[in-house]
Structures are given as C-alpha cells and as structure tokens.
Amino acid sequence: MKVWRQHGAILVCAALAVVFVAWPQLDLIVSQWFYDASLPGWPLSNHPINESIYWVFRYLPHVLIPIMLLVIGLSFVRGGVSPEHRKPWLFLFLVLLIGPGLLVHSVFKEGFQRERPRAVEQFGGKDTFTPAFVVNEAGNGKSFISGHAAMAFYFMALAWVFRRRSWLYWGLALGVVMSAVRIMQGGHFLSDTVFSGFAVFFTCQLLSWWILGHSRIEEPEAA
C-alpha cells in the first residue's frame, strides 16, 4: 500500500503509455465519436459552451501570471504581502510556467510535432495519423500534448498548497472537461489530454518538494 501511494501515478502513467503505444487506434476510435463526415466535420466544435470554455482557458494565463508576479513582488515589500505566503505563490507561478508553459509547448509540442485530429486523413485532412509518443519528423502539428487541458489540470496544484485532496479532484474534473472539449473540437486526441494531466501532476510533485518542502498532498498522519 505504501509503495502504491508513493509510485501509483508513475505506474498508472506507464500503464497508459503502454496501452496507447500498443493500441494507437484507441485515439482514432474516441475522436470518431465526435466526427461526422456528412457535416463540416466536427459538429460540436463551435458549440457556444465549448467555445466559451476554450477561450477562458486560452487567456487565463494572461490573467494569472501578472497577479502572481505582483503578489510575489509585494512579498518583498514591507507592509505588503506576508513573506510566509511567498513560497506558495512562487510554487503556483513556477508550476504554471514550467508545466502548461515550457514542458507542454517547448518540449512535447515542438518535440513530437503530432498532427491534430482535424488534420489527419481519417477525419478529412491530408496528413498521416501519428500514434502517441512517436515523433513526426515530417509534421508541423502541435497536438501532443494538449496545452488547454494542461491549463485546466493546472488547478491540481492547489492541492499541494492547501494540502487537501479535494483540490486534486477539482483540478482533475476541470481537466476532464477541457479534455472533452478539445476532443469534440477535433483539436486533440485522447492521449494528448491524458498525458497533459500527468505532465502537470509530476511538475507539481517535483516543484512542491523543492519549493514547499514536501511532495505529499495530505498532511502526514500523527504517530
């Protein structure tokens, strides 16, 4: 049980990676549920609810980053934000910058160059489908992994700040909603969204250990 608590996320991530590598058609099957060749392709793509969720999470970093930088800066000013709040805000800022920011966009998207569902032949596009974790050297897509889903999963970080598992579940729920939106829009495959969640989760774990001095979500039980 102790081993599962410490390494459960790694084991689940590895197991899912094996599933998507061994059965790449799973991505196509899930995307096919929301594709209609007799229509413009993705009938739910421009649904007002999906569009609203898409734009909220697209521009949310532009709101959060200035606020975080302001609060962190005020923690160095006498009479400003209490210095004891500096580390939690710094943690949240760096998770956002490194997870949904650098790791997703600079490492995964640029590294794998996977074409999006709406661009592949199976869904009316001209490009070849590339399975998850396979580098598409001839491609210029930005599908693997999902930046929007990562931004929604980002709210899991509050679980490490408040040390309450409920925040983890809220972050997961937001990530699932955003993932469903991007799949329905033909913008991402299922695997794109799944592994964006793991990218954020592991970023939180590593940075919480470095900045907050712990990597556990819950307070350790009293002896």
C-alpha positions as CSV (number, residue, x, y, z in Angstrom):
1,M,0.0,0.0,0.0
2,K,2.8,2.4,0.8
3,V,4.5,1.6,-2.5
4,W,1.3,2.4,-4.3
5,R,0.9,5.7,-2.5
6,Q,4.4,6.8,-3.5
7,H,4.6,5.4,-7.0
8,G,0.9,5.0,-8.1
9,A,0.9,7.9,-10.5
10,I,4.0,6.7,-12.2
11,L,2.7,3.1,-12.5
12,V,-0.6,4.4,-14.0
13,C,1.2,6.7,-16.4
14,A,3.4,3.9,-17.6
15,A,0.5,1.5,-18.0
16,L,-1.5,4.0,-20.0
17,A,1.6,4.8,-22.2
18,V,1.8,1.0,-22.9
19,V,-1.9,1.0,-23.8
20,F,-1.7,3.9,-26.3
21,V,1.6,2.6,-27.8
22,A,0.2,-0.9,-28.2
23,W,-3.3,0.2,-29.3
24,P,-2.9,3.5,-31.2
25,Q,-6.3,3.1,-32.8
26,L,-7.9,4.0,-29.4
27,D,-7.2,7.7,-30.2
28,L,-9.0,7.3,-33.6
29,I,-11.9,5.5,-32.1
30,V,-12.6,8.1,-29.4
31,S,-12.3,11.0,-31.9
32,Q,-14.6,9.2,-34.3
33,W,-17.4,9.5,-31.8
34,F,-17.4,13.3,-32.4
35,Y,-16.8,13.4,-36.1
36,D,-19.4,13.4,-38.8
37,A,-18.2,13.2,-42.4
38,S,-21.6,14.4,-43.7
39,L,-21.3,17.7,-41.9
40,P,-18.4,20.2,-41.7
41,G,-16.6,17.5,-39.7
42,W,-16.9,18.3,-36.0
43,P,-20.4,19.4,-35.3
44,L,-19.7,20.3,-31.7
45,S,-16.6,22.3,-32.5
46,N,-18.3,25.7,-32.4
47,H,-20.9,25.0,-29.8
48,P,-21.2,28.1,-27.6
49,I,-20.3,26.2,-24.4
50,N,-17.3,24.5,-25.9
51,E,-16.1,27.8,-27.4
52,S,-16.5,29.6,-24.1
53,I,-14.5,27.0,-22.2
54,Y,-11.9,27.0,-24.9
55,W,-11.4,30.8,-24.8
56,V,-11.5,31.0,-21.0
57,F,-8.6,28.6,-20.6
58,R,-6.7,30.1,-23.5
59,Y,-6.5,33.5,-21.9
60,L,-6.5,32.5,-18.3
61,P,-2.6,32.5,-18.1
62,H,-2.6,36.2,-19.2
63,V,-4.7,37.0,-16.1
64,L,-2.9,34.7,-13.6
65,I,0.7,35.5,-14.4
66,P,0.6,39.2,-13.7
67,I,-1.4,38.6,-10.5
68,M,1.2,36.1,-9.3
69,L,4.1,38.2,-10.2
70,L,2.5,41.2,-8.4
71,V,1.9,39.1,-5.2
72,I,5.4,37.7,-5.2
73,G,6.8,41.1,-5.7
74,L,4.8,42.6,-2.8
75,S,6.1,39.8,-0.5
76,F,9.4,41.6,-0.6
77,V,7.9,44.9,0.3
78,R,7.5,46.0,3.9
79,G,3.8,46.2,4.7
80,G,2.9,44.2,1.6
81,V,2.1,40.5,1.3
82,S,3.3,38.4,4.2
83,P,6.7,36.7,3.3
84,E,5.2,33.4,4.6
85,H,2.9,33.4,1.5
86,R,5.8,33.9,-0.9
87,K,6.6,30.2,-1.4
88,P,3.1,29.0,-2.1
89,W,2.7,31.8,-4.7
90,L,6.1,31.1,-6.2
91,F,5.2,27.4,-6.4
92,L,1.9,28.2,-8.3
93,F,3.8,30.5,-10.6
94,L,6.5,28.1,-11.5
95,V,4.1,25.2,-11.9
96,L,2.2,27.3,-14.5
97,L,5.4,28.5,-16.2
98,I,7.1,25.1,-16.4
99,G,4.1,22.7,-16.7
100,P,1.5,24.1,-19.0
101,G,4.1,26.5,-20.3
102,L,7.6,25.2,-21.1
103,L,7.1,21.5,-20.7
104,V,3.9,21.3,-22.8
105,H,4.7,23.8,-25.5
106,S,8.5,23.8,-25.8
107,V,9.3,20.1,-25.0
108,F,6.3,18.0,-26.1
109,K,4.6,20.0,-28.8
110,E,7.8,21.1,-30.5
111,G,9.4,17.7,-29.9
112,F,6.7,15.4,-31.3
113,Q,5.0,17.6,-33.9
114,R,2.0,15.4,-33.9
115,E,-0.8,16.4,-36.3
116,R,-4.2,17.3,-34.8
117,P,-7.3,15.0,-35.4
118,R,-8.9,17.5,-37.8
119,A,-5.7,17.4,-40.0
120,V,-5.4,13.6,-40.4
121,E,-6.7,11.6,-43.3
122,Q,-9.2,9.6,-41.2
123,F,-11.1,12.8,-40.5
124,G,-11.0,14.6,-43.8
125,G,-7.5,16.0,-43.5
126,K,-4.4,15.4,-45.6
127,D,-1.8,14.4,-43.0
128,T,-0.9,10.9,-41.7
129,F,-2.0,9.9,-38.2
130,T,0.9,9.6,-35.8
131,P,0.5,7.5,-32.7
132,A,1.3,8.9,-29.2
133,F,5.0,9.1,-28.3
134,V,6.0,8.8,-31.9
135,V,8.0,11.7,-33.3
136,N,6.5,13.0,-36.6
137,E,9.6,14.3,-38.3
138,A,7.7,15.4,-41.4
139,G,4.9,17.1,-39.4
140,N,4.4,20.5,-38.0
141,G,1.4,19.8,-35.8
142,K,1.1,20.8,-32.1
143,S,-1.2,18.1,-30.8
144,F,0.9,16.1,-28.4
145,I,0.3,17.1,-25.6
146,S,-2.7,19.5,-25.0
147,G,-1.9,22.9,-23.7
148,H,-5.6,23.8,-23.0
149,A,-6.1,20.5,-21.0
150,A,-2.8,21.2,-19.1
151,M,-4.1,24.6,-18.2
152,A,-7.2,23.1,-16.7
153,F,-5.3,20.3,-14.9
154,Y,-3.1,23.1,-13.5
155,F,-5.6,23.7,-10.8
156,M,-4.5,20.4,-9.2
157,A,-1.6,22.5,-7.9
158,L,-3.8,24.0,-5.2
159,A,-3.9,20.5,-3.6
160,W,-0.2,20.9,-2.7
161,V,-0.7,24.4,-1.4
162,F,-3.7,23.7,0.8
163,R,-2.8,20.0,1.3
164,R,-6.3,18.9,0.6
165,R,-7.1,16.1,-1.8
166,S,-10.4,17.7,-2.7
167,W,-8.5,20.3,-4.7
168,L,-6.8,17.5,-6.6
169,Y,-10.2,16.2,-7.6
170,W,-11.4,19.6,-8.7
171,G,-8.3,20.0,-10.8
172,L,-8.9,16.6,-12.4
173,A,-12.5,17.5,-13.1
174,L,-11.6,20.7,-14.8
175,G,-9.0,18.8,-16.8
176,V,-11.5,16.2,-17.9
177,V,-14.0,18.9,-19.0
178,M,-11.4,20.7,-21.0
179,S,-10.1,17.5,-22.5
180,A,-13.6,16.5,-23.7
181,V,-14.0,20.0,-25.3
182,R,-10.7,19.7,-27.2
183,I,-11.5,16.2,-28.4
184,M,-15.0,17.3,-29.5
185,Q,-13.4,20.2,-31.4
186,G,-11.1,17.9,-33.3
187,G,-8.2,19.7,-31.7
188,H,-6.7,16.9,-29.7
189,F,-6.7,13.1,-29.4
190,L,-7.5,11.4,-26.1
191,S,-3.8,10.6,-25.4
192,D,-2.9,14.2,-25.9
193,T,-5.1,15.2,-23.0
194,V,-4.4,12.2,-20.7
195,F,-0.6,12.8,-20.7
196,S,-1.0,16.6,-20.3
197,G,-2.6,15.8,-17.0
198,F,0.3,13.6,-16.0
199,A,2.8,16.3,-17.1
200,V,1.2,18.8,-14.8
201,F,0.9,16.3,-11.9
202,F,4.5,15.4,-12.0
203,T,5.5,19.0,-12.3
204,C,3.5,19.7,-9.1
205,Q,5.2,16.9,-7.2
206,L,8.7,17.9,-8.1
207,L,8.3,21.6,-7.5
208,S,6.4,21.1,-4.3
209,W,9.3,19.0,-2.9
210,W,11.7,21.7,-4.0
211,I,9.8,24.9,-3.0
212,L,7.3,23.8,-0.3
213,G,9.5,21.2,1.3
214,H,7.1,18.3,0.8
215,S,5.6,16.3,-2.1
216,R,2.6,14.9,-0.2
217,I,-0.9,16.3,-0.9
218,E,-2.2,15.5,2.6
219,E,-0.7,16.3,6.0
220,P,1.2,13.2,7.4
221,E,-0.8,11.4,9.9
222,A,0.1,11.8,13.6
223,A,2.1,9.0,15.1
